Amino acid sequence: MADDWGMLLFRHLIDAGIEEAEAGELTDDALAEAAAAGVEPGSMYGPALTYAGALARTVRQATRHAAPPPRRRDAIVLRLRNVTKRYRRRQVLREVNLDLRAGEVAAVIGANGSGKSTLLNICAGLTRASSGTVQRTERIGYAPQHEGVAPLLTPAEHFRLFGAACRMNRKEAVSVGSQLAAQLGWRPRRNVVASHLSGGTRQKLNVVLSELNGPDLILLDEPYQGFDQDSYVDFWDQVFRWRNGGAGVLVVSHMLHDLDRVDHVLELQPVGES
Amino acid sequence: MPRNISQQWLHGFLDLCLLCLLADRRDYGRGLVERLAEVGFDEVPGGTLYPALLRLEKQGLVRTEKEVSPSGPPRKYYELTDLGRATMHERRGAWIQFRAAMSAVVEAPAARSGRE
């Protein structure tokens, strides 16, 4: 029993992006402590999966606090002026304005149908605004909620494909992609195609792809349930890590936590017929 | 998940409790749980305690040492560092202020008598 639990804990820690040596040490400690107390590890720590999640979060947060990177705030990376969008007679966005600088986070909030995703697509250049102007930096990363990954390719194949688009060689693309994945507490398995990944993991893949070229502006959709059921907080950790690294980040937010830490809140109103 | 309200509260103050207990003397995990239970807290689950201890260790507030025990496998002992001791004093000051403010609100005669 104890051995099974230990194996599970170790594997979940690895999956959560913990280095093998540290995962082994954490597992040994947990088993030794339970043995010393004379109880099954499962009854002492709860399920291996949850315990691994708690440990992994602690380790990640510690490394984050260890070296707070300097915060830059300088050039404007995205400027929206009176951006309006209408589909036939239905107005979706009305006169949206924003100045987002490098080293800032903007959260876009609003009810369903208020045009959040439309705005994200306009910022990415995939949808044309009906009027108004959009100016942005050249190198952007874009991670929409539902598109962007190819269901039949593995994560490594995605890294190579997207890496090629920004002139990285194959090896470099996979290595950078794997490092970025580890920061999100994800270690992609070989031979698992995107359609077999969970929703949260697919969004991690999306986010890694959006970041592969070291973009100055990152546009993304907050995953509905966080990356995993249990690690909602990690999504925002990552957002602030990008900000601290000097990128401008625009997040379409579906949950209303954490807004006190962002630099801009853009609240969209459903406009409807006009 | 904390089961009841006092467990939820303890969750928020667990780091401070551990720092204070370790300031009195070094201890191992189970020993800390027992000392918390002695003063009237519910048993702290290992899934809560050990991540908290790991966090304190990662923050450089405690250091650990493995020690052979006469019966069974070696135990990991936790001990405050100098930084841990300074942090404990600082947070204890903050707690005393916080407690005074809470008492003023929660235990004030007006709150007890349910004045509108």
Contacts between the chains, C-beta under 8 A, distances in Angstrom:
chain1	res1	chain2	res2	distance
A	26	B	54	7.7
A	29	B	50	7.9
A	29	B	76	6.2
A	30	B	50	7.0
A	32	B	73	4.8
A	32	B	74	6.6
A	32	B	75	7.7
A	32	B	76	7.3
A	33	B	28	8.0
A	33	B	29	5.6
A	33	B	30	7.6
A	33	B	46	7.5
A	33	B	50	7.2
A	33	B	75	7.6
A	33	B	76	6.7
A	34	B	46	7.7
A	35	B	72	6.4
A	35	B	73	5.1
A	36	B	28	7.8
A	36	B	30	7.4
A	36	B	69	6.6
A	36	B	72	5.2
A	36	B	73	5.4
A	36	B	74	7.9
A	36	B	75	5.4
A	37	B	30	5.2
A	38	B	72	7.7
A	44	B	45	7.8
A	44	B	46	4.0
A	44	B	47	7.9
A	45	B	45	7.6
A	45	B	46	4.4
A	45	B	47	4.6
A	45	B	50	6.9
A	46	B	45	6.6
A	46	B	46	7.6
A	46	B	47	4.1
A	50	B	47	6.5
A	51	B	47	5.2
A	51	B	51	7.9
A	54	B	47	6.3
A	54	B	48	8.0
A	54	B	51	4.3
A	55	B	50	7.7
A	55	B	51	5.7
A	55	B	54	6.4
A	57	B	51	7.7
A	58	B	51	4.9
A	58	B	54	5.0
A	58	B	55	4.8
A	58	B	58	6.6
A	59	B	54	7.4
A	59	B	58	6.9
A	61	B	55	7.4
A	61	B	58	7.9
A	62	B	55	6.9
A	62	B	58	3.2
A	62	B	59	6.7
A	65	B	59	7.1
